[in-house]
Amino acid sequence: MKTRIYEVKSIDEAKELAVKELGISEDNFEVNIVKETKGFLGIGGKLEVEVKVTTDGITKGKEYIQMILDTNGIDGLIEKKEREDSVEFSIDAGEYNGYLIGKNSRNLIALQMLVSIIVNNYYEKDELKTVLVDVGGYKKRREKNIESMAVEYGKQVARTKQAVKLDGLNAYERKIVHNKLSSWKDVKTYSEGEEPNRVLIIEAK
């Protein structure tokens, strides 16, 4: 959890600084006086104050997803799985799954990005979590399909020596292809262009 030390004149000043720097409300951290230095005749005294985040970022991430569902009137289940430095939120909202995924999974990508920001706002840099958000098992199915596609195109390029250009993939999906073919000896992959028109190319070595 994030911890900050402030040299201030009062506890209230430390709280104000923490709220501004950490971007969280007072009920998400605790304040302790580490050292108190009294000034001359009681004037100009200083406090060394430790502010420590007490709220779990992963819990906040799940609460944010629930808020998104509630705001949109969606009745869904959220399952949370933690593994060392990563967390996956799996959402099942029935008929609303398609809405949460969006065209070309844009809504899902945006949701994952926002949840990741919220979760990691409560941790130090060496504690950051890899956050994954899936809806109705979409990502797992999509990943398997993309891996199968990568293998088929990889074989085709190795056989024909003709490069293949894949468009319409987002950064996460391009990474799946790169990873799947990274150990192949007869083909290589790379991306070129700028988003949202960036493309992945598979070509013979």
LOTORDO-140773 format. One record per residue (C-alpha): residue in one letter; x, y, z. Coordinates in steps of 0.2 Angstrom, whole numbers, plus 5000, padded with zeros to 4 digits. Example, Ala and Ser with C-alpha at 12.3 -4.5 7.8 and 13.67 -1.06 7.14 Angstrom:
<drenkols>
A506249785039;S506849955036;
</drenkols>
This chain:
<drenkols>
M500050005000;K500650184997;T501450275011;R501950455012;I502950565025;Y502450745027;E503250885037;V501850995042;K501151115055;S499551005058;I498650845055;D497450925044;E498750995033;A499450825031;K497750755026;E497550895013;L499150855005;A498850665005;V497150694997;K497950794983;E499450684980;L498650514982;G496950564974;I495950474987;S494750525001;E495250535019;D494350375024;N495550275013;F497150315023;E497750325041;V498750465049;N500150445062;I501350565070;V503050505068;K503950655076;E503450815084;T504650965085;K504051105096;G504551285091;F505151425102;L503851475115;G502651355106;I502751445090;G503351365074;G503151185079;K503251055066;L502550875064;E503250735054;V501750635049;E501550465041;V500050445029;K499750255025;V498450195013;T497250065022;T496050025008;D496349874996;G496449934978;I495849764972;T494249794982;K494049964975;G494249894957;K492749774960;E491749914968;Y492050024953;I491449884941;Q489949854952;M489550044951;I489650034932;L488449894931;D487249984944;T487350144935;N486850064918;G485449954926;I486349794923;D486149644934;G487849554933;L489049444943;I490849484946;E492049354950;K493849404957;K495349294955;E497049344962;R498749274958;E500249354965;D500449524957;S498949504945;V497049504947;E495649454935;F493849514936;S492649404926;I490949484923;D489449384918;A487949504913;G486949384902;E486149474888;Y487149634892;N488849554889;G488849614871;Y488549794877;L489949784890;I491149714877;G490749834863;K491249844845;N492949774842;S492949754861;R493149934863;N492049954879;L492949804887;I494649884883;A494150044891;L493449964906;Q495049864909;M496050024907;L494950114920;V494949974932;S496849954931;I497050144935;I495950134950;V496649974957;N498450034955;N498150204963;Y498250124980;Y499950034978;E501750084977;K502650064960;D503449894966;E501749834971;L500749874955;K499549744949;T499249674931;V497349694930;L496349594918;V494449614915;D493449484905;V491549484901;G490649314898;G492349224894;Y492549334878;K494449364880;K494849174883;R493849124868;R494549274858;E496349224863;K496149044858;N495449104841;I496849224838;E498149094843;S497348974830;M497349104817;A499149154821;V499648964819;E498748954802;Y499549114795;G501249064802;K501148904792;Q500548984777;V501949114777;A503248974781;R502648874766;T502349014753;K503649144759;Q502349274756;A502049404770;V500349414778;K499649584785;L498349574799;D497349734803;G495849754814;L496849694829;N497049794845;A498649804855;Y498249654866;E497749544852;R499349594842;K500349544857;I499449364857;V500049344839;H501849404843;N501949284858;K501249134849;L502449144834;S503949214844;S504849044845;W504548994827;K506148984817;D505549014800;V504349164802;K504449334812;T503149464817;Y503149654819;S501949794819;E501949954809;G500850114807;E499950214820;E498450174830;P497050154826;N497750094809;R499249994816;V499449824808;L500349664812;I501449584798;I501949404798;E503449364786;A504649234782;K506349244790;
</drenkols>
